[in-house]
Amino acid sequence: MKRCQVIILFALIAAATAISTATNENTPELWQKALKLFSANKDWIPGNIIQRTELFTEQGKPESTHEVWIEYKKDDKEKITSEIVKVIKDSKNVTDEFKKEQSKKQKKKDKEDSASFELNDNPFNPDLQKNVSIKVTNETQRISGKNCTGFEFSQKVEFRENDKKLTVTNRGKAWLDKETGFPLKLEYTFDPLPKRMKSIWTIILYEVTPEGNWYAKEMIMDGEAGFLFIKKKFHTLITFNNFWK
């Protein structure tokens, strides 16, 4: 997957073996397979992304639902561009209102209450292995009909929050197909947490096509955000569709 930036609009959310770095000679063979598979599939771009966020009160009572549709394509200069094509709030189409508000913010140069990351900034990227530490576990999990081996991992990544570049550490587990090495699941949290986040847990599920192509299928984020005495729980599902090169 090429460097396709995913923007998380937090304004919609909150008003065992030894550890090794993946570049040394002791890197497990299964992890080495995952790195090669990443390299073979890094150029895939999702044609569109759908982000659906459900907000709940601190007690868990449903409060509102937001859905954002984003389309990715190349412009005349072969540059990858993104466009918000649809916004749904509580079953009502508010696309025009949303775009007008975005336009006003851009003219005023107001900072968007958002955060973004790159799809390629994951622990399987060979170019980022100096920032990755892994630990093979004895845990197994069956995912998409495949038996997977669990790896504990930590990874320092750049995280952009409200136009500020920050360095955070992702900590969690990666699940690799025992036979092929295809990564099928990532689950982790951020350290430190983004602004206003009290807790967050992220799961990324990957798809392997019959042709052997590999890319992210969906991202699930569950957590709690707050400002002063107001707290909200949220559940976000981001789906990636129509991949192209």
C-alpha positions as CSV (number, residue, x, y, z in Angstrom):
1,M,0.0,0.0,0.0
2,K,1.4,3.4,-1.0
3,R,1.6,6.2,1.4
4,C,-2.1,6.8,1.7
5,Q,-2.9,9.1,4.6
6,V,-5.9,8.2,6.7
7,I,-7.5,11.1,8.6
8,I,-9.3,10.3,11.8
9,L,-11.7,13.2,12.5
10,F,-11.8,13.3,16.3
11,A,-14.3,16.2,16.1
12,L,-16.7,13.4,15.2
13,I,-15.6,11.4,18.2
14,A,-15.2,13.9,21.0
15,A,-16.7,17.3,20.2
16,A,7.5,-16.4,24.8
17,T,11.1,-15.5,23.4
18,A,13.5,-12.6,23.8
19,I,12.7,-9.3,22.3
20,S,14.4,-8.4,19.1
21,T,14.5,-5.6,16.6
22,A,13.3,-6.8,13.2
23,T,16.5,-5.9,11.4
24,N,18.9,-8.2,13.2
25,E,19.9,-11.7,12.3
26,N,17.7,-13.2,15.0
27,T,14.5,-12.0,13.4
28,P,12.0,-14.9,13.3
29,E,11.5,-16.5,9.8
30,L,7.8,-15.8,10.0
31,W,8.4,-12.1,10.6
32,Q,10.8,-12.0,7.7
33,K,8.1,-13.4,5.5
34,A,5.7,-10.7,6.6
35,L,8.3,-8.0,5.6
36,K,8.6,-9.5,2.1
37,L,4.9,-9.7,1.7
38,F,4.5,-6.1,2.7
39,S,7.1,-5.0,0.1
40,A,5.2,-7.0,-2.6
41,N,1.9,-5.2,-1.8
42,K,2.9,-1.7,-0.7
43,D,1.6,0.0,-3.8
44,W,-2.1,-0.8,-3.3
45,I,-4.3,2.3,-2.8
46,P,-7.9,2.1,-1.4
47,G,-10.3,3.6,-3.9
48,N,-12.6,4.7,-1.1
49,I,-12.8,4.7,2.7
50,I,-15.9,4.7,4.8
51,Q,-15.6,5.8,8.4
52,R,-18.6,5.2,10.6
53,T,-18.5,6.5,14.2
54,E,-21.0,5.8,16.9
55,L,-21.1,7.9,20.0
56,F,-22.3,6.8,23.4
57,T,-22.8,8.4,26.8
58,E,-20.4,7.5,29.6
59,Q,-23.1,5.0,30.7
60,G,-23.1,3.4,27.2
61,K,-26.4,4.8,25.9
62,P,-26.4,5.5,22.1
63,E,-26.2,9.2,21.3
64,S,-25.4,9.8,17.6
65,T,-23.9,8.3,14.5
66,H,-21.6,9.9,11.9
67,E,-20.5,8.4,8.6
68,V,-17.9,9.9,6.2
69,W,-17.1,8.6,2.7
70,I,-13.7,9.5,1.3
71,E,-12.5,8.8,-2.3
72,Y,-8.9,8.5,-3.4
73,K,-7.7,9.0,-6.9
74,K,-4.9,10.4,-9.0
75,D,-5.1,13.9,-10.5
76,D,-3.7,15.1,-13.8
77,K,-0.2,15.2,-12.3
78,E,-0.4,11.6,-11.0
79,K,-0.7,12.9,-7.4
80,I,-2.9,10.9,-5.1
81,T,-5.7,13.1,-3.9
82,S,-8.6,12.6,-1.5
83,E,-12.1,14.0,-1.5
84,I,-14.9,13.7,1.1
85,V,-17.9,12.7,-1.1
86,K,-20.6,12.0,1.5
87,V,-21.3,12.8,5.1
88,I,-24.2,11.3,7.0
89,K,-25.2,12.3,10.5
90,D,-28.0,10.4,12.3
91,S,-29.3,9.1,9.0
92,K,-29.4,12.6,7.5
93,N,-27.2,13.6,4.5
94,V,-25.2,16.7,5.7
95,T,-22.5,16.6,3.0
96,D,-23.1,20.2,1.7
97,E,-23.2,21.6,5.2
98,F,-20.0,19.7,6.2
99,K,-18.1,20.9,3.1
100,K,-19.2,24.5,3.7
101,E,-17.9,24.3,7.2
102,Q,-14.6,22.8,6.1
103,S,-14.2,25.6,3.5
104,K,-14.8,28.2,6.2
105,K,-12.2,26.6,8.4
106,Q,-9.7,26.5,5.6
107,K,-10.2,30.2,4.7
108,K,-9.8,31.2,8.4
109,K,-6.9,28.7,8.7
110,D,-8.7,27.2,11.7
111,K,-7.0,24.0,13.0
112,E,-9.1,20.9,12.4
113,D,-9.6,18.8,15.5
114,S,-8.2,15.7,13.9
115,A,-5.4,13.2,13.7
116,S,-3.8,11.4,10.8
117,F,-1.4,8.5,10.1
118,E,0.0,6.6,7.1
119,L,-1.3,3.2,6.1
120,N,2.3,2.2,5.5
121,D,3.4,3.1,9.0
122,N,2.9,-0.4,10.3
123,P,5.4,-2.9,11.9
124,F,5.7,-4.9,8.7
125,N,7.3,-2.1,6.7
126,P,11.0,-3.1,6.1
127,D,12.1,0.5,6.0
128,L,10.8,1.2,9.5
129,Q,12.3,-1.9,11.3
130,K,14.8,0.2,13.3
131,N,11.8,1.5,15.2
132,V,10.2,-1.9,15.8
133,S,10.7,-4.4,18.6
134,I,9.0,-7.8,18.5
135,K,8.5,-10.8,20.8
136,V,7.2,-14.1,19.6
137,T,4.5,-15.5,22.0
138,N,3.0,-19.0,22.4
139,E,-0.4,-17.6,21.7
140,T,-2.4,-18.6,18.7
141,Q,-5.6,-17.4,17.1
142,R,-7.7,-18.5,14.2
143,I,-8.4,-15.6,11.8
144,S,-10.2,-15.9,8.5
145,G,-9.8,-19.7,8.7
146,K,-6.1,-19.5,9.2
147,N,-4.0,-20.5,12.3
148,C,-2.0,-17.5,13.3
149,T,1.0,-16.9,15.6
150,G,1.0,-13.9,17.9
151,F,3.8,-11.4,18.2
152,E,4.0,-8.7,20.8
153,F,5.3,-5.5,19.2
154,S,6.1,-1.9,19.9
155,Q,6.8,0.7,17.2
156,K,7.6,4.3,17.2
157,V,5.7,6.2,14.5
158,E,5.0,9.8,13.5
159,F,1.5,10.9,14.3
160,R,0.1,14.2,13.1
161,E,-2.4,15.8,15.4
162,N,-4.0,19.2,14.5
163,D,-1.1,19.9,12.1
164,K,1.5,19.1,14.8
165,K,3.9,16.2,14.1
166,L,4.2,14.0,17.2
167,T,6.1,10.7,17.9
168,V,4.0,8.0,19.6
169,T,4.6,4.4,20.3
170,N,2.1,1.7,19.1
171,R,2.0,-1.2,21.6
172,G,0.1,-4.4,21.0
173,K,0.0,-7.7,19.0
174,A,0.4,-8.7,15.4
175,W,-1.1,-12.0,14.2
176,L,0.7,-13.8,11.3
177,D,-0.5,-16.8,9.3
178,K,1.6,-19.7,10.6
179,E,2.3,-21.0,7.1
180,T,2.5,-18.1,4.8
181,G,3.5,-15.2,7.1
182,F,0.7,-13.0,5.8
183,P,-0.3,-10.5,8.6
184,L,-4.0,-10.9,9.2
185,K,-4.5,-8.8,12.3
186,L,-3.0,-5.9,14.3
187,E,-4.3,-4.7,17.6
188,Y,-2.7,-2.0,19.6
189,T,-3.0,1.3,21.6
190,F,-1.1,4.6,21.4
191,D,1.4,5.9,23.9
192,P,0.9,8.7,24.6
193,L,-2.8,8.9,23.7
194,P,-4.0,11.6,21.3
195,K,-5.4,14.8,22.7
196,R,-8.7,14.4,24.6
197,M,-8.5,10.6,24.4
198,K,-8.9,8.8,27.7
199,S,-8.5,5.3,26.2
200,I,-8.4,3.7,22.8
201,W,-7.9,0.3,21.3
202,T,-7.3,-0.2,17.6
203,I,-7.7,-3.4,15.5
204,I,-6.8,-3.7,11.9
205,L,-7.9,-6.7,9.9
206,Y,-6.2,-7.6,6.6
207,E,-7.4,-9.4,3.5
208,V,-5.6,-11.9,1.3
209,T,-7.3,-12.2,-2.1
210,P,-7.3,-15.5,-4.2
211,E,-4.6,-13.8,-6.4
212,G,-2.4,-13.4,-3.3
213,N,-2.9,-9.6,-3.0
214,W,-2.8,-8.3,0.6
215,Y,-4.2,-5.1,2.1
216,A,-6.1,-3.7,5.0
217,K,-9.8,-4.5,5.0
218,E,-11.0,-2.7,8.0
219,M,-10.0,-0.8,11.1
220,I,-11.9,-0.8,14.4
221,M,-11.4,1.7,17.1
222,D,-13.0,1.6,20.5
223,G,-12.4,4.1,23.3
224,E,-13.4,7.0,25.4
225,A,-12.8,10.7,24.9
226,G,-13.5,13.6,27.1
227,F,-13.2,17.3,27.7
228,L,-13.4,18.6,31.2
229,F,-16.3,16.7,32.9
230,I,-17.9,15.5,29.6
231,K,-17.0,12.0,28.5
232,K,-18.1,10.0,25.5
233,K,-17.5,6.5,24.5
234,F,-17.1,5.7,20.8
235,H,-16.9,2.9,18.3
236,T,-15.4,3.6,14.9
237,L,-15.4,1.2,11.9
238,I,-13.3,2.2,8.9
239,T,-13.6,0.0,5.8
240,F,-11.1,0.1,2.9
241,N,-12.5,-0.8,-0.6
242,N,-11.8,-0.9,-4.3
243,F,-8.0,-1.1,-4.1
244,W,-6.0,-0.1,-7.2
245,K,-2.4,0.6,-8.1
